[in-house]
Amino acid sequence: KAGVTTAPVGSTIIVDVNEAGSSVFGSNKISIDASEKTSATAANAVSMSGGSAAGPALAADALMTIDIDQVGSSTAGAGLKVYLIGYQT
């Protein structure tokens, strides 16, 4: 999930999380709708790829990157925080 301290205005924030250069998401990345501060109520729910319905298995010591694909249009969202929630198997 993700949140911001300043909500985007005009369009959504779109965030991608990559493991070793490949997105961990399916067709929908994390998004925060215009005028919102969290991804919890996003119009397009995030979809996970690989692994199981719970999401992909991430490799130990994997190189993870967070890419900001879109920040809003009139006002850019700011103060992005991304939370990776999971469990060790």
Order of alpha helices (4+ residues) and beta strands (2+ residues): beta-beta-beta-beta-beta-beta
